[in-house]
Amino acid sequence: MNKYKWFPAIVAAALAGCQTGPASMRAASSVAAPASTGIPYHWTVGNAPQAHKDMVAEFGRVGLKPGEYLWAAAVPKDGDPRIVVDLLTQMAYVYRGEKLLGASSMSSAKTGHITPFGYWTILEKRPFYRSKKYDNAPMPFMQRIDDYGIAFHGGVNPGYPASHGCMRLPMKFAQKLYGVTRIGTKVVIEG
């Protein structure tokens, strides 16, 4: 039995009561999580807790199972896309302007590897790519955010940290995300 199976449910329940600021991304800060969240974030400026609240408001869901995702019925044409990643809850969220388009479970870096906190942009997109570092592993719908090779891509999504640093998404969500982002899309990773 997976020892992390209970983790997403507990964190999602705790996030349901969070108080946070506006949904838009804020200026870079090294401020730790506000004490009022009750969640043990290492670094956040409030985007991840707000994204969770937006998911509850938009989709009526408090949490997702491993490999599960949600997507809005209508996608607005206006507004810049942006991605919010919550390493603590292993969730990824995509917005267009202030509208939450989708939310997904994900799998980030396992022990001994790093998915970095901070502000990033999508530097490269390829519909199919293979890892140059990890045995030519497939990386469908790859969207790279740094020079080291950290990227969003479709892949195994067990519901706990299991990658070499990338943010693995359910395949269908990775494809939808790929369709709304562009080079330069803003990404914030908190957790």
N, CA, C and O atoms as a DFTB+ gen file, in Angstrom:
764 C
 N C O
     1  1       0.837      -1.185       0.000
     2  2       0.000       0.000       0.000
     3  2       0.881       1.247       0.000
     4  3       1.899       1.295       0.691
     5  1       0.494       2.232      -0.761
     6  2       1.262       3.454      -0.887
     7  2       1.187       4.267       0.396
     8  3       0.095       4.609       0.849
     9  1       2.331       4.579       0.985
    10  2       2.354       5.303       2.246
    11  2       1.936       6.762       2.084
    12  3       1.661       7.422       3.086
    13  1       1.876       7.295       0.852
    14  2       1.485       8.678       0.615
    15  2       0.013       8.820       0.223
    16  3      -0.436       9.933      -0.050
    17  1      -0.735       7.742       0.188
    18  2      -2.105       7.760      -0.316
    19  2      -2.980       8.773       0.421
    20  3      -3.832       9.403      -0.206
    21  1      -2.804       8.946       1.699
    22  2      -3.617       9.845       2.523
    23  2      -3.222      11.304       2.391
    24  3      -4.027      12.187       2.688
    25  1      -1.995      11.579       1.949
    26  2      -1.441      12.927       1.966
    27  2      -2.273      13.951       1.188
    28  3      -2.602      14.994       1.754
    29  1      -2.633      13.709      -0.091
    30  2      -3.385      14.731      -0.829
    31  2      -4.719      15.093      -0.177
    32  3      -5.116      16.257      -0.200
    33  1      -5.409      14.124       0.398
    34  2      -6.703      14.399       1.016
    35  2      -6.562      15.296       2.237
    36  3      -7.368      16.206       2.429
    37  1      -5.559      15.054       3.056
    38  2      -5.350      15.863       4.260
    39  2      -4.964      17.288       3.882
    40  3      -5.493      18.247       4.445
    41  1      -4.047      17.427       2.933
    42  2      -3.612      18.758       2.528
    43  2      -4.753      19.512       1.859
    44  3      -4.929      20.704       2.111
    45  1      -5.528      18.850       1.019
    46  2      -6.659      19.503       0.354
    47  2      -7.681      19.991       1.367
    48  3      -8.215      21.091       1.224
    49  1      -7.959      19.193       2.383
    50  2      -8.905      19.603       3.416
    51  2      -8.382      20.808       4.190
    52  3      -9.147      21.715       4.520
    53  1      -7.090      20.821       4.480
    54  2      -6.505      21.945       5.198
    55  2      -6.530      23.210       4.354
    56  3      -6.765      24.298       4.879
    57  1      -6.288      23.080       3.045
    58  2      -6.283      24.239       2.164
    59  2      -7.669      24.848       2.004
    60  3      -7.783      26.036       1.702
    61  1      -8.708      24.074       2.198
    62  2     -10.065      24.571       2.004
    63  2     -10.361      25.773       2.889
    64  3     -11.200      26.602       2.535
    65  1      -9.698      25.882       4.019
    66  2      -9.937      26.989       4.920
    67  2      -8.926      28.117       4.805
    68  3      -8.939      29.021       5.641
    69  1      -8.054      28.106       3.810
    70  2      -6.998      29.119       3.688
    71  2      -7.558      30.495       3.386
    72  3      -8.570      30.626       2.696
    73  1      -6.897      31.523       3.906
    74  2      -7.186      32.913       3.558
    75  2      -6.002      33.403       2.747
    76  3      -4.865      33.353       3.216
    77  1      -6.257      33.876       1.533
    78  2      -5.157      34.345       0.692
    79  2      -5.546      35.627      -0.020
    80  3      -6.691      36.075       0.052
    81  1      -4.583      36.205      -0.700
    82  2      -4.784      37.441      -1.438
    83  2      -5.323      37.187      -2.830
    84  3      -5.893      36.129      -3.093
    85  1      -5.145      38.163      -3.739
    86  2      -5.682      38.058      -5.088
    87  2      -5.047      36.920      -5.870
    88  3      -3.934      36.489      -5.571
    89  1      -5.775      36.437      -6.885
    90  2      -5.328      35.296      -7.667
    91  2      -4.161      35.633      -8.582
    92  3      -3.404      34.734      -8.951
    93  1      -3.988      36.892      -8.962
    94  2      -2.910      37.220      -9.889
    95  2      -1.554      37.018      -9.228
    96  3      -1.414      37.133      -8.011
    97  1      -0.572      36.718     -10.046
    98  2       0.775      36.510      -9.509
    99  2       1.306      37.809      -8.941
   100  3       1.033      38.888      -9.467
   101  1       2.066      37.699      -7.864
   102  2       2.607      38.866      -7.191
   103  2       4.094      38.986      -7.459
   104  3       4.702      38.078      -8.026
   105  1       4.677      40.091      -7.058
   106  2       6.117      40.298      -7.236
   107  2       6.893      39.264      -6.436
   108  3       6.423      38.775      -5.409
   109  1       8.080      38.937      -6.917
   110  2       8.911      37.936      -6.248
   111  2       9.140      38.313      -4.788
   112  3       9.324      39.484      -4.455
   113  1       9.127      37.316      -3.939
   114  2       9.303      37.531      -2.508
   115  2       9.874      36.276      -1.901
   116  3       9.629      35.173      -2.390
   117  1      10.631      36.437      -0.841
   118  2      11.162      35.270      -0.146
   119  2      10.386      35.023       1.137
   120  3      10.868      34.336       2.038
   121  1       9.183      35.583       1.219
   122  2       8.357      35.442       2.402
   123  2       7.811      34.028       2.488
   124  3       7.335      33.476       1.496
   125  1       7.880      33.451       3.664
   126  2       7.324      32.115       3.880
   127  2       5.814      32.208       3.922
   128  3       5.248      33.301       3.898
   129  1       5.159      31.051       3.986
   130  2       3.702      31.005       4.014
   131  2       3.163      31.798       5.190
   132  3       3.714      31.738       6.289
   133  1       2.079      32.547       4.964
   134  2       1.465      33.250       6.077
   135  2       1.014      32.256       7.135
   136  3       0.532      31.170       6.809
   137  1       1.169      32.626       8.397
   138  2       0.803      31.736       9.492
   139  2      -0.668      31.369       9.450
   140  3      -1.053      30.314       9.953
   141  1      -1.510      32.232       8.851
   142  2      -2.942      31.975       8.835
   143  2      -3.335      30.796       7.944
   144  3      -4.443      30.277       8.077
   145  1      -2.441      30.355       7.025
   146  2      -2.813      29.241       6.159
   147  2      -2.854      27.924       6.918
   148  3      -3.636      27.037       6.576
   149  1      -2.015      27.783       7.951
   150  2      -1.977      26.523       8.679
   151  2      -1.312      25.403       7.897
   152  3      -1.240      24.272       8.378
   153  1      -0.824      25.701       6.699
   154  2      -0.179      24.716       5.841
   155  2       1.324      24.961       5.902
   156  3       1.759      26.110       5.834
   157  1       2.122      23.911       6.027
   158  2       3.572      24.094       6.188
   159  2       4.320      24.372       4.882
   160  3       5.202      23.604       4.495
   161  1       3.969      25.469       4.202
   162  2       4.677      25.828       2.975
   163  2       6.106      26.238       3.297
   164  3       6.356      26.905       4.301
   165  1       7.048      25.836       2.438
   166  2       8.427      26.297       2.528
   167  2       8.540      27.677       1.882
   168  3       9.251      28.552       2.376
   169  1       7.815      27.859       0.753
   170  2       7.800      29.142       0.069
   171  2       6.480      29.299      -0.669
   172  3       6.089      28.438      -1.457
   173  1       5.800      30.408      -0.403
   174  2       4.593      30.762      -1.130
   175  2       4.357      32.257      -0.995
   176  3       4.696      32.865       0.020
   177  1       3.778      32.833      -2.019
   178  2       3.288      34.202      -1.948
   179  2       1.768      34.196      -2.110
   180  3       1.159      35.232      -2.375
   181  1       1.171      33.031      -1.950
   182  2      -0.281      32.897      -1.931
   183  2      -0.929      32.388      -3.198
   184  3      -2.141      32.172      -3.206
   185  1      -0.180      32.186      -4.269
   186  2      -0.782      31.720      -5.520
   187  2      -1.329      30.296      -5.415
   188  3      -2.429      30.021      -5.895
   189  1      -0.574      29.391      -4.795
   190  2      -1.022      27.993      -4.699
   191  2      -2.264      27.856      -3.823
   192  3      -3.219      27.201      -4.240
   193  1      -2.293      28.451      -2.617
   194  2      -3.528      28.360      -1.828
   195  2      -4.721      29.001      -2.538
   196  3      -5.840      28.497      -2.440
   197  1      -4.491      30.118      -3.257
   198  2      -5.586      30.762      -3.988
   199  2      -6.060      29.885      -5.135
   200  3      -7.260      29.810      -5.400
   201  1      -5.141      29.224      -5.815
   202  2      -5.524      28.333      -6.912
   203  2      -6.414      27.207      -6.397
   204  3      -7.374      26.816      -7.061
   205  1      -6.096      26.690      -5.218
   206  2      -6.945      25.652      -4.633
   207  2      -8.349      26.199      -4.371
   208  3      -9.342      25.537      -4.673
   209  1      -8.428      27.397      -3.813
   210  2      -9.743      28.013      -3.565
   211  2     -10.491      28.228      -4.883
   212  3     -11.702      28.023      -4.952
   213  1      -9.772      28.638      -5.918
   214  2     -10.392      28.830      -7.227
   215  2     -10.928      27.511      -7.782
   216  3     -11.990      27.487      -8.404
   217  1     -10.193      26.405      -7.559
   218  2     -10.661      25.088      -8.007
   219  2     -11.959      24.712      -7.304
   220  3     -12.892      24.221      -7.940
   221  1     -12.020      24.940      -5.999
   222  2     -13.232      24.634      -5.249
   223  2     -14.391      25.471      -5.775
   224  3     -15.489      24.949      -5.963
   225  1     -14.164      26.768      -6.018
   226  2     -15.219      27.656      -6.507
   227  2     -15.647      27.299      -7.931
   228  3     -16.841      27.291      -8.232
   229  1     -14.687      27.003      -8.808
   230  2     -14.980      26.744     -10.223
   231  2     -15.557      25.352     -10.476
   232  3     -16.491      25.194     -11.263
   233  1     -14.999      24.349      -9.808
   234  2     -15.368      22.965     -10.109
   235  2     -16.092      22.252      -8.967
   236  3     -16.606      21.150      -9.156
   237  1     -16.136      22.871      -7.781
   238  2     -16.810      22.236      -6.650
   239  2     -16.073      21.021      -6.112
   240  3     -16.686      20.146      -5.500
   241  1     -14.782      20.957      -6.330
   242  2     -13.971      19.832      -5.873
   243  2     -12.923      20.317      -4.890
   244  3     -12.324      21.374      -5.089
   245  1     -12.695      19.547      -3.820
   246  2     -11.700      19.895      -2.817
   247  2     -10.354      19.253      -3.138
   248  3      -9.316      19.825      -2.807
   249  1     -10.340      18.102      -3.763
   250  2      -9.112      17.403      -4.102
   251  2      -9.303      16.521      -5.317
   252  3     -10.426      16.311      -5.777
   253  1      -8.196      16.004      -5.835
   254  2      -8.223      15.107      -6.988
   255  2      -7.443      13.847      -6.674
   256  3      -6.501      13.867      -5.883
   257  1      -7.838      12.762      -7.293
   258  2      -7.115      11.500      -7.161
   259  2      -5.905      11.526      -8.095
   260  3      -5.881      12.312      -9.042
   261  1      -4.908      10.686      -7.846
   262  2      -3.761      10.606      -8.756
   263  2      -4.224      10.331     -10.189
   264  3      -5.044       9.443     -10.425
   265  1      -3.697      11.093     -11.132
   266  2      -4.043      10.920     -12.539
   267  2      -5.325      11.627     -12.953
   268  3      -5.715      11.546     -14.117
   269  1      -5.984      12.311     -12.042
   270  2      -7.241      12.989     -12.334
   271  2      -6.986      14.463     -12.650
   272  3      -6.038      15.064     -12.145
   273  1      -7.848      15.033     -13.496
   274  2      -7.771      16.459     -13.797
   275  2      -9.165      16.999     -14.078
   276  3     -10.100      16.238     -14.331
   277  1      -9.293      18.316     -14.030
   278  2     -10.533      19.023     -14.336
   279  2     -10.225      20.064     -15.400
   280  3      -9.128      20.622     -15.424
   281  1     -11.197      20.332     -16.291
   282  2     -10.999      21.333     -17.331
   283  2     -12.305      22.069     -17.553
   284  3     -13.366      21.447     -17.596
   285  1     -12.243      23.384     -17.695
   286  2     -13.431      24.215     -17.890
   287  2     -14.113      23.898     -19.217
   288  3     -13.462      23.536     -20.198
   289  1     -15.431      24.041     -19.226
   290  2     -16.206      23.783     -20.441
   291  2     -15.929      24.848     -21.503
   292  3     -15.937      24.551     -22.697
   293  1     -15.685      26.079     -21.072
   294  2     -15.418      27.172     -22.005
   295  2     -14.072      27.807     -21.667
   296  3     -13.764      28.055     -20.502
   297  1     -13.282      28.065     -22.697
   298  2     -11.970      28.686     -22.525
   299  2     -12.037      30.100     -23.096
   300  3     -12.276      30.272     -24.291
   301  1     -11.828      31.124     -22.249
   302  2     -11.869      32.495     -22.771
   303  2     -10.732      32.743     -23.759
   304  3      -9.643      32.184     -23.631
   305  1     -11.013      33.600     -24.753
   306  2      -9.990      33.898     -25.754
   307  2      -9.022      34.971     -25.284
   308  3      -7.887      35.037     -25.756
   309  1      -9.470      35.816     -24.349
   310  2      -8.646      36.925     -23.881
   311  2      -7.915      36.573     -22.596
   312  3      -8.374      35.746     -21.808
   313  1      -6.771      37.213     -22.399
   314  2      -5.988      37.022     -21.184
   315  2      -4.778      36.140     -21.431
   316  3      -4.815      35.213     -22.239
   317  1      -3.719      36.447     -20.724
   318  2      -2.493      35.665     -20.842
   319  2      -2.614      34.374     -20.040
   320  3      -3.178      34.377     -18.946
   321  1      -2.095      33.279     -20.568
   322  2      -2.078      32.047     -19.782
   323  2      -0.999      32.123     -18.702
   324  3       0.003      32.819     -18.870
   325  1      -1.201      31.420     -17.613
   326  2      -0.201      31.290     -16.552
   327  2      -0.456      29.983     -15.825
   328  3      -1.572      29.463     -15.818
   329  1       0.597      29.463     -15.214
   330  2       0.519      28.175     -14.523
   331  2       0.954      28.368     -13.080
   332  3       1.937      29.053     -12.797
   333  1       0.204      27.752     -12.172
   334  2       0.542      27.749     -10.752
   335  2       0.759      26.291     -10.355
   336  3      -0.080      25.434     -10.632
   337  1       1.883      26.019      -9.708
   338  2       2.211      24.668      -9.248
   339  2       2.284      24.675      -7.730
   340  3       2.896      25.561      -7.133
   341  1       1.656      23.680      -7.108
   342  2       1.709      23.514      -5.653
   343  2       2.417      22.193      -5.364
   344  3       1.820      21.123      -5.483
   345  1       3.688      22.274      -4.984
   346  2       4.459      21.062      -4.700
   347  2       3.967      20.366      -3.436
   348  3       4.090      19.147      -3.314
   349  1       3.420      21.117      -2.511
   350  2       2.942      20.533      -1.264
   351  2       1.770      19.580      -1.502
   352  3       1.721      18.492      -0.928
   353  1       0.835      19.993      -2.345
   354  2      -0.350      19.163      -2.613
   355  2      -0.226      18.351      -3.901
   356  3      -1.122      17.575      -4.234
   357  1       0.887      18.529      -4.631
   358  2       1.101      17.840      -5.900
   359  2      -0.027      18.148      -6.885
   360  3      -0.661      17.254      -7.445
   361  1      -0.252      19.467      -7.073
   362  2      -1.293      19.949      -7.980
   363  2      -0.717      20.992      -8.924
   364  3       0.215      21.715      -8.571
   365  1      -1.283      21.068     -10.137
   366  2      -0.949      22.101     -11.116
   367  2      -2.254      22.748     -11.567
   368  3      -3.273      22.074     -11.719
   369  1      -2.211      24.065     -11.779
   370  2      -3.383      24.837     -12.173
   371  2      -3.011      25.708     -13.365
   372  3      -1.900      26.235     -13.424
   373  1      -3.929      25.862     -14.312
   374  2      -3.681      26.741     -15.450
   375  2      -4.814      27.764     -15.532
   376  3      -5.993      27.442     -15.383
   377  1      -4.406      29.006     -15.774
   378  2      -5.335      30.127     -15.895
   379  2      -5.198      30.764     -17.267
   380  3      -4.160      30.649     -17.920
   381  1      -6.251      31.432     -17.691
   382  2      -6.166      32.407     -18.771
   383  2      -6.729      33.686     -18.178
   384  3      -7.910      33.754     -17.838
   385  1      -5.882      34.697     -18.056
   386  2      -6.271      35.892     -17.313
   387  2      -6.534      35.485     -15.873
   388  3      -5.694      34.841     -15.245
   389  1      -7.683      35.852     -15.350
   390  2      -8.053      35.484     -13.977
   391  2      -8.927      34.237     -13.922
   392  3      -9.322      33.822     -12.832
   393  1      -9.244      33.623     -15.074
   394  2     -10.123      32.458     -15.137
   395  2      -9.330      31.162     -15.016
   396  3      -8.404      30.915     -15.789
   397  1      -9.701      30.343     -14.042
   398  2      -9.089      29.018     -13.907
   399  2      -9.628      28.124     -15.006
   400  3     -10.834      27.890     -15.088
   401  1      -8.738      27.622     -15.854
   402  2      -9.135      26.730     -16.938
   403  2      -9.102      25.270     -16.514
   404  3      -9.967      24.484     -16.901
   405  1      -8.097      24.911     -15.715
   406  2      -7.936      23.517     -15.367
   407  2      -7.103      23.322     -14.126
   408  3      -6.328      24.189     -13.721
   409  1      -7.286      22.155     -13.532
   410  2      -6.530      21.745     -12.351
   411  2      -6.199      20.276     -12.524
   412  3      -6.994      19.509     -13.068
   413  1      -5.021      19.889     -12.059
   414  2      -4.589      18.510     -12.257
   415  2      -3.706      18.044     -11.110
   416  3      -2.956      18.817     -10.514
   417  1      -3.822      16.752     -10.822
   418  2      -2.825      16.136      -9.953
   419  2      -1.525      16.082     -10.751
   420  3      -1.547      16.164     -11.979
   421  1      -0.413      15.947     -10.072
   422  2       0.876      15.890     -10.757
   423  2       1.864      15.117      -9.904
   424  3       1.559      14.735      -8.774
   425  1       3.031      14.894     -10.444
   426  2       4.101      14.248      -9.701
   427  2       5.379      15.038      -9.941
   428  3       5.837      15.165     -11.077
   429  1       5.958      15.572      -8.853
   430  2       7.183      16.367      -8.944
   431  2       8.380      15.530      -8.483
   432  3       8.314      14.301      -8.463
   433  1       9.467      16.199      -8.114
   434  2      10.732      15.538      -7.791
   435  2      10.668      14.655      -6.549
   436  3      10.170      15.050      -5.495
   437  1      11.190      13.451      -6.716
   438  2      11.313      12.532      -5.579
   439  2      12.518      12.928      -4.737
   440  3      13.311      13.779      -5.140
   441  1      12.651      12.320      -3.587
   442  2      13.776      12.585      -2.691
   443  2      15.098      12.422      -3.446
   444  3      15.308      11.443      -4.162
   445  1      15.969      13.397      -3.267
   446  2      17.262      13.382      -3.948
   447  2      17.275      14.200      -5.229
   448  3      18.335      14.397      -5.823
   449  1      16.118      14.677      -5.663
   450  2      16.001      15.519      -6.861
   451  2      15.227      16.768      -6.485
   452  3      14.647      16.838      -5.402
   453  1      15.215      17.758      -7.373
   454  2      14.592      19.042      -7.043
   455  2      13.658      19.504      -8.153
   456  3      14.009      19.485      -9.333
   457  1      12.459      19.920      -7.748
   458  2      11.596      20.753      -8.578
   459  2      11.692      22.129      -7.919
   460  3      11.268      22.288      -6.775
   461  1      12.238      23.122      -8.616
   462  2      12.588      24.394      -7.962
   463  2      11.397      25.315      -7.703
   464  3      10.489      25.428      -8.526
   465  1      11.419      25.974      -6.538
   466  2      10.452      27.016      -6.225
   467  2      10.770      28.249      -7.064
   468  3      11.882      28.397      -7.572
   469  1       9.787      29.130      -7.204
   470  2      10.059      30.439      -7.786
   471  2       9.250      30.748      -9.014
   472  3       8.287      30.062      -9.358
   473  1       9.685      31.826      -9.673
   474  2       9.030      32.328     -10.880
   475  2       9.821      31.863     -12.098
   476  3      11.045      31.989     -12.134
   477  1       9.124      31.330     -13.087
   478  2       9.741      30.770     -14.277
   479  2       8.919      31.184     -15.495
   480  3       7.836      31.753     -15.363
   481  1       9.443      30.892     -16.665
   482  2       8.666      31.042     -17.897
   483  2       8.915      29.816     -18.756
   484  3       9.936      29.143     -18.620
   485  1       7.988      29.541     -19.623
   486  2       8.174      28.434     -20.557
   487  2       9.174      28.890     -21.617
   488  3       8.960      29.875     -22.323
   489  1      10.269      28.142     -21.704
   490  2      11.363      28.488     -22.615
   491  2      11.311      27.707     -23.920
   492  3      11.782      28.187     -24.951
   493  1      10.743      26.510     -23.880
   494  2      10.723      25.628     -25.058
   495  2       9.509      24.726     -24.973
   496  3       9.119      24.284     -23.892
   497  1       8.916      24.458     -26.133
   498  2       7.771      23.544     -26.219
   499  2       8.029      22.561     -27.364
   500  3       8.452      22.946     -28.454
   501  1       7.766      21.295     -27.088
   502  2       7.843      20.278     -28.139
   503  2       6.737      19.262     -27.899
   504  3       6.571      18.792     -26.774
   505  1       5.973      18.913     -28.939
   506  2       4.880      17.954     -28.740
   507  2       5.377      16.565     -28.328
   508  3       4.674      15.831     -27.634
   509  1       6.575      16.211     -28.753
   510  2       7.176      14.967     -28.282
   511  2       8.678      15.183     -28.155
   512  3       9.320      15.739     -29.046
   513  1       9.219      14.737     -27.040
   514  2      10.630      14.935     -26.747
   515  2      11.112      13.723     -25.960
   516  3      10.316      13.016     -25.343
   517  1      12.416      13.490     -25.985
   518  2      13.012      12.424     -25.175
   519  2      14.101      13.016     -24.293
   520  3      14.866      13.879     -24.724
   521  1      14.159      12.543     -23.062
   522  2      15.145      13.025     -22.098
   523  2      16.556      12.693     -22.551
   524  3      16.844      11.565     -22.948
   525  1      17.421      13.676     -22.487
   526  2      18.831      13.443     -22.809
   527  2      19.584      12.920     -21.590
   528  3      20.679      12.375     -21.725
   529  1      19.000      13.083     -20.394
   530  2      19.660      12.683     -19.151
   531  2      19.205      11.346     -18.603
   532  3      19.977      10.651     -17.942
   533  1      17.974      10.978     -18.864
   534  2      17.387       9.812     -18.205
   535  2      16.935       8.762     -19.211
   536  3      15.740       8.600     -19.461
   537  1      17.889       8.063     -19.778
   538  2      17.646       6.892     -20.622
   539  2      16.684       7.127     -21.776
   540  3      15.898       6.245     -22.122
   541  1      16.743       8.318     -22.375
   542  2      15.914       8.595     -23.537
   543  2      14.416       8.493     -23.214
   544  3      13.609       8.194     -24.094
   545  1      14.048       8.742     -21.955
   546  2      12.657       8.616     -21.506
   547  2      11.747       9.554     -22.294
   548  3      12.119      10.698     -22.558
   549  1      10.563       9.084     -22.670
   550  2       9.633       9.941     -23.415
   551  2       9.079      11.060     -22.545
   552  3       8.797      10.868     -21.363
   553  1       8.928      12.244     -23.158
   554  2       8.383      13.418     -22.487
   555  2       7.345      14.067     -23.412
   556  3       7.606      15.127     -23.981
   557  1       6.174      13.441     -23.568
   558  2       5.168      14.013     -24.471
   559  2       4.632      15.347     -23.950
   560  3       4.475      15.545     -22.745
   561  1       4.358      16.248     -24.879
   562  2       3.848      17.593     -24.581
   563  2       4.779      18.330     -23.624
   564  3       4.335      18.946     -22.655
   565  1       6.070      18.255     -23.910
   566  2       7.111      18.838     -23.073
   567  2       7.106      20.360     -23.183
   568  3       7.038      20.932     -24.271
   569  1       7.182      21.006     -21.981
   570  2       7.300      22.456     -21.887
   571  2       8.379      22.759     -20.851
   572  3       8.141      22.680     -19.646
   573  1       9.567      23.106     -21.339
   574  2      10.728      23.301     -20.468
   575  2      10.726      24.691     -19.852
   576  3      10.391      25.677     -20.509
   577  1      11.118      24.757     -18.541
   578  2      11.124      26.034     -17.832
   579  2      12.512      26.491     -17.391
   580  3      12.653      27.622     -16.925
   581  1      13.544      25.652     -17.522
   582  2      14.889      26.081     -17.128
   583  2      15.945      25.437     -18.011
   584  3      15.634      24.576     -18.833
   585  1      17.193      25.855     -17.839
   586  2      18.288      25.336     -18.664
   587  2      18.723      23.933     -18.259
   588  3      19.377      23.242     -19.040
   589  1      18.372      23.506     -17.058
   590  2      18.733      22.177     -16.582
   591  2      17.886      21.090     -17.244
   592  3      18.349      19.962     -17.413
   593  1      16.661      21.421     -17.615
   594  2      15.782      20.450     -18.264
   595  2      14.484      20.212     -17.518
   596  3      13.715      19.332     -17.904
   597  1      14.212      20.974     -16.451
   598  2      12.953      20.822     -15.725
   599  2      11.819      21.257     -16.647
   600  3      11.876      22.316     -17.272
   601  1      10.784      20.412     -16.718
   602  2       9.699      20.674     -17.665
   603  2       8.382      20.085     -17.168
   604  3       8.353      19.208     -16.305
   605  1       7.302      20.591     -17.738
   606  2       6.005      19.932     -17.630
   607  2       5.963      18.909     -18.751
   608  3       6.461      19.176     -19.845
   609  1       5.385      17.752     -18.505
   610  2       5.149      16.789     -19.583
   611  2       4.186      15.709     -19.111
   612  3       3.978      15.527     -17.912
   613  1       3.611      15.006     -20.056
   614  2       2.736      13.887     -19.722
   615  2       3.561      12.724     -19.215
   616  3       4.692      12.518     -19.654
   617  1       2.993      11.958     -18.283
   618  2       3.713      10.805     -17.757
   619  2       3.009      10.165     -16.584
   620  3       1.870      10.498     -16.259
   621  1       3.705       9.243     -15.958
   622  2       3.170       8.503     -14.814
   623  2       2.862       9.486     -13.690
   624  3       3.687      10.334     -13.351
   625  1       1.684       9.365     -13.126
   626  2       1.193      10.310     -12.123
   627  2       0.677       9.531     -10.914
   628  3      -0.534       9.373     -10.761
   629  1       1.583       9.035     -10.040
   630  2       1.151       8.189      -8.929
   631  2       0.523       8.945      -7.754
   632  3      -0.024       8.317      -6.847
   633  1       0.593      10.291      -7.754
   634  2      -0.011      11.055      -6.672
   635  2       0.957      11.445      -5.576
   636  3       0.543      11.964      -4.540
   637  1       2.225      11.208      -5.784
   638  2       3.261      11.607      -4.831
   639  2       4.521      11.940      -5.630
   640  3       4.610      11.576      -6.802
   641  1       5.492      12.620      -5.029
   642  2       6.719      12.979      -5.743
   643  2       7.463      11.734      -6.233
   644  3       7.813      10.865      -5.434
   645  1       7.705      11.648      -7.551
   646  2       8.338      10.456      -8.115
   647  2       9.214      10.748      -9.337
   648  3       9.725       9.816      -9.958
   649  1       9.396      12.024      -9.692
   650  2      10.153      12.338     -10.911
   651  2      11.595      12.711     -10.580
   652  3      11.999      12.729      -9.418
   653  1      12.360      13.006     -11.628
   654  2      13.731      13.480     -11.458
   655  2      13.769      15.003     -11.338
   656  3      14.850      15.590     -11.296
   657  1      12.624      15.636     -11.282
   658  2      12.542      17.088     -11.158
   659  2      11.436      17.695     -11.991
   660  3      10.927      18.769     -11.669
   661  1      11.057      17.008     -13.068
   662  2       9.975      17.493     -13.923
   663  2       8.637      17.411     -13.198
   664  3       8.509      16.767     -12.156
   665  1       7.649      18.079     -13.775
   666  2       6.284      18.029     -13.268
   667  2       5.482      17.166     -14.223
   668  3       5.041      17.621     -15.278
   669  1       5.300      15.899     -13.829
   670  2       4.571      14.944     -14.658
   671  2       3.077      15.139     -14.472
   672  3       2.579      15.222     -13.349
   673  1       2.382      15.211     -15.581
   674  2       0.943      15.464     -15.591
   675  2       0.211      14.310     -16.271
   676  3       0.803      13.598     -17.082
   677  1      -1.082      14.115     -15.949
   678  2      -1.865      13.142     -16.713
   679  2      -1.800      13.520     -18.196
   680  3      -1.829      14.705     -18.530
   681  1      -1.714      12.545     -19.073
   682  2      -1.471      12.783     -20.496
   683  2      -2.473      13.749     -21.126
   684  3      -2.067      14.663     -21.844
   685  1      -3.757      13.571     -20.876
   686  2      -4.772      14.443     -21.493
   687  2      -4.647      15.877     -20.988
   688  3      -4.828      16.823     -21.755
   689  1      -4.336      16.044     -19.695
   690  2      -4.154      17.392     -19.163
   691  2      -2.902      18.025     -19.773
   692  3      -2.918      19.201     -20.134
   693  1      -1.820      17.257     -19.891
   694  2      -0.585      17.771     -20.495
   695  2      -0.854      18.269     -21.913
   696  3      -0.311      19.293     -22.327
   697  1      -1.685      17.551     -22.650
   698  2      -2.030      17.938     -24.018
   699  2      -2.853      19.233     -24.026
   700  3      -2.595      20.127     -24.832
   701  1      -3.832      19.331     -23.139
   702  2      -4.652      20.545     -23.063
   703  2      -3.804      21.747     -22.626
   704  3      -3.932      22.839     -23.180
   705  1      -2.949      21.536     -21.639
   706  2      -2.067      22.599     -21.166
   707  2      -1.178      23.086     -22.309
   708  3      -1.014      24.290     -22.501
   709  1      -0.615      22.163     -23.055
   710  2       0.251      22.480     -24.192
   711  2      -0.485      23.368     -25.196
   712  3       0.111      24.251     -25.815
   713  1      -1.785      23.122     -25.348
   714  2      -2.590      23.873     -26.311
   715  2      -2.894      25.307     -25.917
   716  3      -3.209      26.114     -26.791
   717  1      -2.814      25.663     -24.629
   718  2      -3.154      27.026     -24.213
   719  2      -1.933      27.874     -23.860
   720  3      -2.050      29.096     -23.763
   721  1      -0.774      27.263     -23.667
   722  2       0.422      28.019     -23.310
   723  2       1.209      28.406     -24.556
   724  3       0.902      27.973     -25.667
   725  1       2.222      29.222     -24.347
   726  2       3.130      29.622     -25.431
   727  2       4.506      29.893     -24.815
   728  3       4.640      29.956     -23.593
   729  1       5.499      30.048     -25.640
   730  2       6.820      30.428     -25.142
   731  2       6.653      31.762     -24.400
   732  3       6.061      32.704     -24.928
   733  1       7.174      31.828     -23.189
   734  2       7.040      33.039     -22.378
   735  2       5.917      32.976     -21.366
   736  3       5.797      33.879     -20.538
   737  1       5.076      31.929     -21.401
   738  2       4.013      31.795     -20.409
   739  2       4.626      31.756     -19.009
   740  3       5.605      31.047     -18.775
   741  1       4.052      32.512     -18.087
   742  2       4.550      32.619     -16.717
   743  2       4.151      31.406     -15.901
   744  3       3.045      30.881     -16.029
   745  1       5.085      30.969     -15.052
   746  2       4.881      29.821     -14.166
   747  2       5.363      30.226     -12.768
   748  3       6.429      30.827     -12.630
   749  1       4.592      29.902     -11.746
   750  2       5.065      30.074     -10.375
   751  2       4.958      28.719      -9.695
   752  3       3.936      28.039      -9.790
   753  1       6.033      28.334      -9.006
   754  2       6.079      27.055      -8.298
   755  2       6.239      27.350      -6.814
   756  3       7.232      27.935      -6.380
   757  1       5.235      26.931      -6.048
   758  2       5.232      27.127      -4.602
   759  2       5.129      25.775      -3.930
   760  3       4.828      24.771      -4.576
   761  1       5.376      25.752      -2.646
   762  2       5.224      24.477      -1.946
   763  2       5.888      24.488      -0.598
   764  3       5.849      23.486       0.117
